[in-house]
């Protein structure tokens, strides 16, 4: 099981890593929201997220992560006296929280409990499947190779069928805090999704619809 530790304090990340690795977890680290979102592409099983961070705080990052992937478990680290902020974090979608200073065994128990009650859900449309464990897109059990960003866009469509996403929606969700400044890059990734799935034989035009002047929508049921 892979856990992403997000905390701007290096000593705290090191301490947490010692606790988790002693219990058999594999850890990756991030010191801020931007690096955390880069690490998400490594598909952690859980995110351990400090609330108090500079620039982008943990609550904002939690909300972003849950919008991108509602099934991704997030456990907050919060100051003992900061009850109001903790409530805001839970309202943002966090699955649990641990107060600082914390006992290592309590932290491990909370993580195990969250992992037990959250489960991996594969997203499937007939023979098209997004495999949550591997992060791969499969059609008739053959992998369709997409870039990480195109995969993230497709996953958003599959998780939110019938929802209309405009270009800026997708750009903000898939490229948050990025130096990339042109939302039109979304269109190139949409074209890739259409081409790759279409070449594999999936009837992509029956599902991925362009709503002219407004954006894109994945229809829940095949048209026609």
Secondary structure, 3 states (H helix, E strand, C coil): CEEEEECCCHHHHHHHHHHHHHCCCEEEEECCHHHHHHHHHHCCCEEEEECCCCCCCHHHHHHHHHHHCCCCEEEEEEECCCHHHHHHHHHCCCCEEEEECCCHHHHHHHHHHHHHHCCCCCEEECCEEEECCCCEEEECCEEECCCHHHHHHHHHHHHCCCCEECHHHHHHHHCCCCCCCCCCHHHHHHHHHHHHHHHCCCCHHHCEEEECCCEEEECCCCCC
